[in-house]
Structures are given as C-alpha cells and as structure tokens.
Amino acid sequence: MINIEPLKTLTINKSNRLLSQIKIGEKVTIISFMKDLETKSTLISMGILPGDELEVISKSIFGSPISFKHGQNNFFALRSNQAKLIEVK
C-alpha cells in the first residue's frame, strides 16, 4: 500500500538554503534531513550525515538529477525533489 500522507514542510533559517538551490561548484555543509525523507536511510547508509560537506558537480539540463561529491572519492546523485528536502549552509 502506498503512503499518500502530505509532505511536512521544512522550515529553514534565513541564512540556510535547500540543497536543490546550490549552484555547480559550490561547497555546502548539510544541516538536516527532513524527518520523513524516504532517502534518509540510504544517505546515512552511504555515510552522508548532517555536518558533512558536499560539492555540487553537475545538474541535468532540466535540473534533475543533481550530482554531488562527498569527501575525496565519493560521488552520488539525487533527484531535485529529494534535494529540496535537505537543509544546507
């Protein structure tokens, strides 16, 4: 059965942004994940935690997916709707 609960909104600080708003080449630090983010466990299992630094490597022409660099040699991609649920500074 599919869970169709409405998504909770993420309240962010004025100085913080969402991961989807970051430009190519920028480095940011993860502040928090949305509590019911379905990819939260996947990110944590890959070792991506709040406090970690990410760099945006590339974005598709339509904005999704977005590729990131984590650490020295770790790369991953997220859909833009998933990146909208991650607060960064």
C-alpha positions, 0 to 999 in steps of 0.5 A, spaced: 500 500 500 502 506 498 503 512 503 499 518 500 500 522 507 502 530 505 509 532 505 511 536 512 514 542 510 521 544 512 522 550 515 529 553 514 533 559 517 534 565 513 541 564 512 540 556 510 538 554 503 535 547 500 540 543 497 536 543 490 538 551 490 546 550 490 549 552 484 555 547 480 561 548 484 559 550 490 561 547 497 555 546 502 555 543 509 548 539 510 544 541 516 538 536 516 534 531 513 527 532 513 524 527 518 520 523 513 525 523 507 524 516 504 532 517 502 534 518 509 536 511 510 540 510 504 544 517 505 546 515 512 547 508 509 552 511 504 555 515 510 552 522 508 550 525 515 548 532 517 555 536 518 558 533 512 560 537 506 558 536 499 560 539 492 555 540 487 558 537 480 553 537 475 545 538 474 541 535 468 539 540 463 532 540 466 535 540 473 534 533 475 538 529 477 543 533 481 550 530 482 554 531 488 561 529 491 562 527 498 569 527 501 575 525 496 572 519 492 565 519 493 560 521 488 552 520 488 546 523 485 539 525 487 533 527 484 531 535 485 525 533 489 529 529 494 534 535 494 529 540 496 528 536 502 535 537 505 537 543 509 544 546 507 549 552 509 
